[in-house]
Amino acid sequence: MNHATLAIDFIANGERAHWHDAALWFVREKRDTAARSLPEWEALRETASAVKAHTMSRLAEYLEQFERQATKLGAKVHWARDAAEHNRIVLEILQSHGVKKLVKSKSMLTEECHLNPFLERHGIEVVDTDLGERIVQLAGQPPSHIVMPAIHFKKEEIGTLFHEHLHTAAGASDPNYLAEAARHHLRDKFMRADAGLTGVNFAIAETGGCVVVTNEGNADLGVSLPKLHVASMGIEKIIPRAKDLGVFLRLLARSATGQPISVYSSHFHGPRPGGELHIVIVDNGRSALLGKKHFQGSLKCIRCGACMNTCPVYRRSGGFSYQSTVPGPIGSILAPARDPKHYYSLPYASSLCGSCTDVCPVKIDIHHQLLAWRREIVDGGHLPRSKRLAMKLASVVLRNTWLYRSVGRMARLSLRWMPRFVVYNRWNTWGRQRDLPPMPRKSFRQQYQERYDQPGRNPRGDS
Amino acid sequence: MTSRDEILAAIRKHQPPVREPPHLDGAWTIYSDRLAQFASVLAAIGGGFIRAADAARADGQLRDLAVYRDAKLIVSTVSGIGQSTVDLASISDPHQLETVDFAVLPGQFGVAENGAIWVTDRNLKHRVIYFIVQHLALVIAADQIVDNMHQAYERLTFDRAEFGAFIAGPSKTADIEQSLVIGAHGPRSLTVICLG
């Protein structure tokens, strides 16, 4: 895959790309207002980052403690090395309970594992119940954003989709009307579901509890009507103590949407009376990422999406151009960790402006990691041949003073008289969206000499 | 080797050197008037607020609410506030609560910084009641409001199989073009009743 190529269609519709950009910037600004309302914001970020760093340094111990505590409360804990094992475990749990209809709340882990198509192949109806996720599910798409899965959709398109699937009035596009239709549609699904599946925002080692956060209340409806609750979590969701949540819940919603807290922060400790709670702990590449010194910090991520909302590249290229469950800056670290050859272009989908790092609530040094990934990609030989050759050529020129000056002279001369179609040829990808600046007649070195290498003058002016 | 042991072994192999956990007692914001702060954040997140000296007066104010007056099926587990028409204890299947219009339930305490209320399912037969009703009222004592989430967790212990949640305002979504819609799947309104 190539990010730049995949973004072409998105960018081609300038008006729409601008609309997408503005929609995300609106969320970024709400985040700023929320962050500024707390004088201790930076201390919170610092603390959250330190809690995560500590957790990672004792992750195995905390996972074992979590398992012990959760089991004591009556939950059943399962372990999955990879996506296939996760899906198999979930299917076995569902089949052994005769589940035909499953309602899910938002879980990027199950997206990562492609759980839905797997369960559907085994005859289980899967309904995503987060409104945004339901929209993309009806459209046959993956989410384009981890917090706002349908951020790329216009309300008119959702109206058309709902007209087709939920039989809303043709041409209706009022968000209140459409959300009301979805409410009826999904409440019906909740009533008929045999089991509910949720992700996990935080798993507390000390108590064995899982915390799930939503605004709609869909997770709670999904797991409080049927008797069976399956919770899927990555190994990095562990936090040591319940009181750590005081820090994380203050940061999460403010960073994600600018709310002071999400509407529902539900703490599940054990199954409800007469019910069952199964917790599936998934590795799927995370323990390997823990071993990568430069990138282990990316496991601190609490999936707030703030880095996406602020990223000038994400906002202007859309979530689908990343072809990864988690897109945007943090996704551009996580995806190459999974498959550097396939995702080689993602670390380049960044201007390295550092805005992602500035907003990250757990202080992941995102743009530094993106730069580090570029080095890995080059060292691993994952760049396409054209890029490799160009880099090699540049390296030769830049290392040789004489060659560097001659090439500069040639460029200054030739670019002035060469016809446009020669300069803006098909290999000049840089020149596709912009013009080269006018060539100066003299090099920097020449101009410098003329200005300062005269008697009585020097660059600092302290003659 | 089981998957569990394999995962734990891989983690142990890759774990970075031990880092000490940070202390959590920072200079966190506190408020001179917690109740006023709570009420103002609650209004901002779409919640309603009733302040009453006692249950009888709260009950009177509740009856002034159109959504309460229009409610046919009502569950109240708070004595003196709201008139139950459905007996929660007699319901065996939580699905039967689908048609409940209004519920009045106790909250444990409120959080001034974000307008959230802590609730649990202790002594509550069906936890789904918090989420499935059309309109919800939570009752707390006016002096049971903490400043911030750090104080909130100092009050909480998790030593038994129990459900607990912070509820902050009515169910909502902004998944259609970032337009805020109140009443996504859960309660279309949340009223907090502060007693005392």
Interface residues (C-beta under 8 A of the other chain):
Chain A: A23 F26 V27 L38 P39 E40 A43 L44 E46 T47 A50 V51 A53 H54 M56 S57 R58 L59 A60 L63 E64 L73 G74 W79 A80 R81 E85 T129 D130 L131 G132 I135 M148 P149 A150 I151 F153 K154 K155 I158 P175 N176 L178 A179 E180 A182 R183 L186 R187 F190 M191 I204 T207 G209 N215 E216 G217 N218 D220 L221 S224 L225 I235 P240 A242 K243 D244 L245 G246 V247 L249 R250 T257 Q259 P260 I261 S262 V263 Y264 S265 S266 H267 F268 H269 G270 P271 R272 I281 D283 S287 A288 L290 G291 Q296
Chain B: T2 S3 R4 E6 I7 L8 A10 I11 R12 K13 H14 Q15 P16 P17 V18 R19 E20 P21 P22 L24 G26 A27 W28 T29 V41 A44 I45 P94 H95 E98 V111 E113 N114 G115 A116 D121 H126 R127 V128 Y130 F131 I132 N148 M149 H150 Q151 A152 Y153 E154 L156 F158 D159 R160 A161 E162 F163 G164 A165 F166 I167 A168 G169 P170 S171 K172 T173 A174 D175 I176 E177 Q178 S179 V181 G183 A184 H185 G186 P187
